[in-house]
């Protein structure tokens, strides 16, 4: 557990000292969302209709673009090699790194999401569900994305590759995340979608650290 | 199974099988096409467009079959470090991707006259499209490394993770209420397809599966030969300054438990 906390603290400190990373993710999210009104036109009712989907897709892309820094810098300067050699189980360390990634990207996105929802004219009924769904969905995105981030260590053009690997696996989160908000906007209970998202999160939490740790070990061989 | 881990054993085994399997594939597909295009009745509702089914359904079956094969090979290479499993998984990916694309294209050609649209975002169509993306991701990942070994290993892990999509494709039509019709061949109470249509369908499915194995064997042989050429190059075989007599099957097995008994 100490190893978990130590790696979490270290990654958080690194992210905070470099600072710009988290801000950039949120800025990317806001800019991408802003593009949609230009693309589909500024009619308020059309924007309100697509708001939940737009926010989710932008959040997905923002989370994906920040994946590279979960392992890449540690891989380049050799830290990752020492982590794999350490007596603490690598699965736990991976989980710590993923949690740090979520705290520095997922959480800021959740804070920025309602703001964009207001700008896209989304009905207020959906706000609580949107935030709940993102609280359940974004950790799953970080967990699933970490597999991709670990697989591409040492690859050529890793950044483009990670999108091809990770986006298909993100689709379930997108479907149920946008579906939950849609249901709330229609005045139907979104419990079913939220429960499925919780199930996805639990599954990702239990299964992905092993896959990620395995991929990291492969990269170190 | 580990007996077959030696590339030279694989080459010796498949050399006599290959011509027979190729002939069998040609006969199956020729017979299947005859019954599909000429020898089977038209559908009372769909007319001649029903004949698209004889390509569409086998292609869909192969898309899933290849992915499962790829995931099993990936698991074998991760668990037992079986050298041929790696090569099989790599060789399967483009075949599976092609069949999946064929399934999507024929499905869209069939959907236009039947549903009145080329594409709908229906559960089965979408999950099949995701399957295609998974194939493309696998192919891109495997080829992204300078060291082919590392690429295969990363690919094996991805193939296993992506295998969660296979049951989703298979059961999407049962779980969700979709435009795509429910399963009509592999069901508990027997196929719901008329016997006159079952025969060409079965022939085409068998033909496509046999075709897959022919192409798989060819691709694995190609890969083994390429590796051998690379190994010979590295050992200075083609270097005039240091002539060597390092020939025979030993170079195929270099690094792959060459000392194991056959």
Boltz contact constraints between the chains, C-beta under 6 A:
constraints:
  - contact:
      token1: [A, 147]
      token2: [B, 161]
      max_distance: 6.0
  - contact:
      token1: [A, 151]
      token2: [B, 154]
      max_distance: 6.0
  - contact:
      token1: [A, 151]
      token2: [B, 158]
      max_distance: 6.0
  - contact:
      token1: [A, 155]
      token2: [B, 144]
      max_distance: 6.0
  - contact:
      token1: [A, 155]
      token2: [B, 145]
      max_distance: 6.0
  - contact:
      token1: [A, 156]
      token2: [B, 144]
      max_distance: 6.0
  - contact:
      token1: [A, 161]
      token2: [B, 140]
      max_distance: 6.0
  - contact:
      token1: [A, 161]
      token2: [B, 144]
      max_distance: 6.0
  - contact:
      token1: [A, 164]
      token2: [B, 137]
      max_distance: 6.0
  - contact:
      token1: [A, 164]
      token2: [B, 140]
      max_distance: 6.0
  - contact:
      token1: [A, 165]
      token2: [B, 137]
      max_distance: 6.0
  - contact:
      token1: [A, 168]
      token2: [B, 130]
      max_distance: 6.0
  - contact:
      token1: [A, 168]
      token2: [B, 133]
      max_distance: 6.0
  - contact:
      token1: [A, 168]
      token2: [B, 134]
      max_distance: 6.0
  - contact:
      token1: [A, 211]
      token2: [B, 161]
      max_distance: 6.0
  - contact:
      token1: [A, 215]
      token2: [B, 157]
      max_distance: 6.0
  - contact:
      token1: [A, 218]
      token2: [B, 153]
      max_distance: 6.0
